[in-house]
Amino acid sequence: MPDRRPASFRPALPWLCLGLIPLLLDACNRSASPAKNPAEAAALAATKAQETTPARPAPAELWKHFDGARALAAAKAQIDCGPRPAGSPALETARGLILESLRQSGWTTELQQFVEPTPHGPKTFVNVIARFASKPASAPNPASQRAVVASHYDTKSFSSIAFLGANDGASSTGALLELATTLALDPRLASQIELVFFDGEEAFQQFTETDGLYGSRFYARSLLHSGRHTQFQFALLWDMIGDRNLSITFPLDSPKDLLLGLYASADALQARPSFGLFDRPILDDHVPLRQIARIPAIDIIDFDYAAWHTADDTLSQLSAESLQTVGKVTLHFLKQRLP
């Protein structure tokens, strides 16, 4: 039967559909097209790749991946900055190298800047704190760390010599950067460790309760005031660990549990002859961690070092093998304590 309704009553749907087609096609094209901002597109692609790429299993013997040659190269880069006393442009350059290395290894960094009075007037100091996320494309959880591994990256200021601090400052800094690279292979372990690069370890005149250990004292106070000190089981400090004739001298008052654990790791890796006990306590950055933050802390230091605080503390004193020995023993210990 023919349609007897006036033309004005005929359905308008076909015409509406025809009119919607261009709009729908445009919407489809826009949703399928890449983000207009190249940086945004790259970030989205990287995030998607991290979410879809299966995580590689962590090496069972992680310590074998610590590379002493890479640690030595990182130490050399610090030495090449020249003398690096607190507040100097050279130390700022050295800090930039630390931050870039940590970024490349996947660590998130925090700059802890503060001002303290010194015998030379008020000085600005900057600690570098690094944390690692346990899962890709996520932020580190500041409550997940169970251990601190630290070093100082400044050098002592001398008016009479150009003090490069190859062993006293650079060796432990370079090794700590290599530790960060190695730990990144095991995100679960890395996420339990807080790496700290202390500024202002060296005294401007002589060590007293107020001169020296500026960075570690401030960091320890911040842990105590925030309540984060309770989450840490222990702290390991590296200092002067690159001497060719390596002879680690644990302070006499070292916590027995940490001392025996490190001896056991040294035994397991056939490195025990390089680890011994000093005949007295040593004042170093582990002391504020123990006394202020109340964290069991041990100083892994080679204090049997003739070039200490002399112009002879240069790159020629260092050995990749020594750095590798300390790095491997430390990683072995961390794997045992934070399984």
C-alpha positions in Angstrom: 0.0 0.0 0.0 1.4 3.4 -0.9 2.4 5.7 1.9 -0.4 8.3 2.2 1.3 10.5 4.9 2.4 14.0 3.8 6.0 14.3 2.9 6.6 16.4 6.0 5.8 13.3 8.2 8.3 11.0 6.5 11.0 9.7 8.7 14.1 11.9 8.9 16.4 9.1 10.3 18.2 8.4 7.0 19.1 12.0 6.6 20.2 12.2 10.3 22.4 9.1 9.8 24.0 10.6 6.7 24.7 13.7 8.6 26.3 11.8 11.5 28.6 9.7 9.3 31.3 12.5 8.9 31.2 13.2 12.6 31.7 9.5 13.4 34.5 9.1 10.9 36.2 12.2 12.4 35.9 10.8 15.9 37.3 7.4 14.8 40.2 9.1 13.0 41.0 11.2 16.1 41.0 8.2 18.5 43.2 6.2 16.2 45.7 9.0 15.5 48.8 9.3 17.8 49.0 12.0 20.5 49.8 15.4 19.0 52.6 15.9 21.6 55.6 13.7 20.6 56.8 13.5 24.2 53.4 12.4 25.4 53.3 9.8 22.7 56.7 8.5 23.7 55.7 8.4 27.4 52.5 6.5 26.6 54.4 4.0 24.4 57.1 3.5 27.1 54.5 2.9 29.8 52.6 0.4 27.5 55.8 -1.4 26.7 56.6 -1.7 30.4 53.2 -3.0 31.2 53.2 -5.6 28.4 56.8 -6.8 28.6 57.3 -9.7 31.0 59.8 -8.9 33.8 63.1 -10.7 33.5 63.9 -13.0 36.5 66.5 -11.5 38.8 69.9 -13.2 38.7 70.2 -15.8 41.4 73.8 -14.7 42.1 73.4 -11.0 41.8 76.8 -10.2 43.2 78.5 -11.7 40.1 77.1 -8.8 38.1 78.9 -6.1 40.0 81.6 -4.7 37.7 84.7 -3.3 39.3 85.9 -1.7 36.0 82.6 0.2 35.7 82.8 1.3 39.4 86.4 2.5 38.7 85.2 4.5 35.6 82.5 6.2 37.7 85.1 7.0 40.4 87.4 8.5 37.7 84.6 10.7 36.5 84.3 12.1 40.1 88.0 12.6 40.3 88.1 14.4 37.0 85.8 17.1 38.6 88.8 18.1 40.7 88.8 18.9 44.4 85.1 18.7 45.6 84.6 20.3 49.0 81.1 21.1 50.2 79.5 24.0 48.5 82.0 24.1 45.6 81.1 24.3 41.9 83.1 21.1 41.4 80.9 19.3 43.9 77.8 20.5 42.0 79.3 19.0 38.8 80.0 15.8 40.6 76.5 15.7 41.9 75.1 16.1 38.4 77.1 13.0 37.3 75.6 11.1 40.3 72.1 12.1 39.4 72.4 11.2 35.7 73.9 7.8 36.5 71.1 7.0 38.9 68.5 8.2 36.4 69.9 5.9 33.7 69.8 3.0 36.2 66.1 3.6 36.9 66.4 5.1 40.4 64.2 8.0 41.6 66.3 10.7 43.4 65.6 13.2 46.1 67.9 16.1 46.9 68.0 16.9 50.6 69.3 20.4 50.8 70.0 22.2 54.1 72.2 24.9 55.6 74.4 24.4 58.7 76.9 26.6 60.5 80.5 25.7 60.1 83.8 27.2 61.2 83.8 29.0 57.8 80.3 30.4 58.2 77.0 29.0 57.1 77.3 26.4 54.3 74.7 24.8 52.0 74.9 21.0 51.8 73.0 18.6 49.5 72.5 14.9 50.2 71.4 12.7 47.3 68.8 10.0 48.2 67.9 7.3 45.7 65.0 4.8 45.8 63.8 2.1 43.4 60.3 1.0 42.5 59.4 -2.7 42.9 57.2 -2.7 39.8 57.7 -1.0 36.3 55.9 2.2 35.7 55.3 2.8 39.4 56.8 5.2 42.0 59.0 4.0 44.8 57.3 3.5 48.1 59.3 5.4 50.8 58.0 2.9 53.4 59.4 -0.2 51.7 63.1 0.4 52.4 64.7 -1.9 55.0 68.4 -1.0 54.6 70.6 2.0 53.9 73.8 1.8 51.9 75.7 5.0 51.9 78.9 6.9 50.9 80.1 10.5 51.1 80.9 12.3 47.8 82.6 15.5 49.1 86.3 15.9 49.6 88.3 17.7 52.3 89.2 21.3 51.7 93.0 22.1 51.8 94.6 25.4 51.2 98.0 23.9 50.6 97.2 21.0 48.2 94.8 20.1 45.4 93.1 17.2 47.2 91.4 14.9 44.6 90.1 12.4 47.1 90.4 9.4 44.8 90.0 6.8 47.5 88.5 9.2 50.2 85.3 10.1 48.4 85.4 9.0 44.8 86.0 5.3 45.3 82.9 4.6 47.4 80.8 7.0 45.3 81.8 5.2 42.0 81.1 1.9 43.7 77.7 3.0 45.0 76.7 4.0 41.4 77.7 0.6 40.2 75.8 -1.0 43.1 72.7 1.0 41.9 73.2 -0.4 38.3 73.5 -4.0 39.6 70.6 -3.7 42.1 68.3 -2.6 39.2 68.6 -6.2 37.9 66.6 -7.2 41.0 63.8 -4.7 41.5 62.4 -6.6 44.5 65.7 -6.3 46.4 66.4 -2.8 45.1 63.1 -1.5 46.4 64.2 -2.5 49.9 67.4 -0.4 49.8 67.8 3.3 50.2 71.0 4.6 48.7 72.4 7.8 50.2 75.3 10.0 49.0 76.3 12.2 51.9 77.6 15.8 51.5 79.8 17.4 54.1 81.4 14.3 55.6 84.7 16.1 55.9 85.4 18.6 58.6 86.4 22.1 57.7 88.9 22.2 60.5 88.8 19.1 62.7 86.1 16.6 63.6 84.0 17.7 66.5 80.3 17.3 67.5 79.5 20.2 65.1 82.3 20.1 62.5 82.1 17.2 60.1 79.5 14.5 59.3 77.1 17.3 58.3 75.2 15.2 55.8 74.8 12.1 57.8 73.8 14.0 60.9 71.0 15.9 59.0 69.8 12.7 57.3 69.7 10.8 60.6 67.8 13.6 62.3 65.3 13.7 59.4 64.7 9.9 59.7 64.2 10.3 63.5 61.8 13.2 63.2 59.7 11.5 60.4 59.6 8.2 62.2 61.2 6.4 59.2 64.1 5.3 61.3 62.0 2.4 62.6 61.6 0.8 59.2 65.4 0.2 58.7 67.0 -3.0 59.9 70.6 -1.9 59.3 72.8 0.5 57.5 76.1 -0.1 55.6 78.6 2.7 55.0 81.3 2.6 52.4 84.4 4.8 52.7 87.9 4.4 51.2 87.2 1.0 49.6 89.4 1.3 46.4 92.9 0.9 47.7 95.0 -1.4 45.5 96.2 -3.1 48.7 92.7 -3.6 50.1 92.5 -4.1 53.8 89.0 -3.5 55.2 89.2 -2.4 58.8 85.8 -2.7 60.5 85.7 -0.5 63.6 86.1 -2.3 66.9 82.6 -1.3 68.1 80.9 -2.7 65.0 77.5 -4.4 65.7 78.4 -8.0 66.1 75.5 -9.3 63.9 76.5 -7.2 61.0 80.2 -7.9 61.4 79.7 -11.7 61.4 77.3 -11.5 58.5 79.8 -9.6 56.4 82.6 -12.0 57.4 80.3 -14.9 56.3 79.8 -13.3 52.9 83.5 -12.7 52.5 84.2 -16.3 53.4 81.6 -17.5 50.9 83.3 -15.5 48.1 86.8 -16.4 49.1 87.5 -12.8 50.0 88.0 -13.1 53.8 91.8 -12.2 53.8 90.8 -8.6 52.7 88.4 -8.1 55.7 89.7 -7.5 59.3 89.0 -5.6 62.5 90.5 -2.2 63.5 91.9 -1.8 67.0 89.5 1.0 67.9 86.3 2.8 66.9 86.3 5.0 63.9 84.4 8.4 63.6 82.6 8.3 60.3 79.1 8.7 58.7 77.8 5.5 60.3 78.0 7.1 63.8 75.0 9.5 63.4 72.9 6.7 61.9 73.6 4.6 65.0 73.5 7.3 67.6 70.8 9.6 66.3 68.6 7.4 64.0 69.2 4.3 66.3 69.8 2.1 63.3 72.5 -0.7 63.6 75.2 0.6 61.3 78.7 -0.6 60.2 81.5 1.2 58.5 83.1 -0.8 55.6 86.3 1.2 55.4 90.0 0.6 54.6 91.6 2.9 57.2 95.0 1.4 56.6 95.7 3.9 53.9 99.0 5.9 53.8 97.7 8.4 51.3 94.7 9.5 53.5 94.3 13.3 53.3 97.4 13.8 51.2 98.1 14.9 47.6 98.9 11.3 46.8 95.3 10.2 47.1 95.0 10.0 43.3 93.5 7.6 40.7 96.8 5.6 40.7 95.9 4.4 44.2 92.7 2.7 43.1 92.0 -0.8 41.8 88.9 -2.2 40.0 89.6 -5.5 41.7 89.3 -3.9 45.2 86.1 -2.2 44.3 84.7 -5.4 42.9 85.6 -7.3 46.0 83.7 -4.9 48.3 80.8 -4.7 45.9 80.4 -8.4 45.6 80.7 -9.1 49.4 78.1 -6.3 50.1 75.7 -7.6 47.5 76.0 -11.2 48.8 75.3 -9.9 52.3 72.2 -7.9 51.1 70.9 -11.0 49.3 71.2 -13.0 52.5 69.6 -10.4 54.8 66.8 -9.2 52.4 65.7 -12.4 50.7 
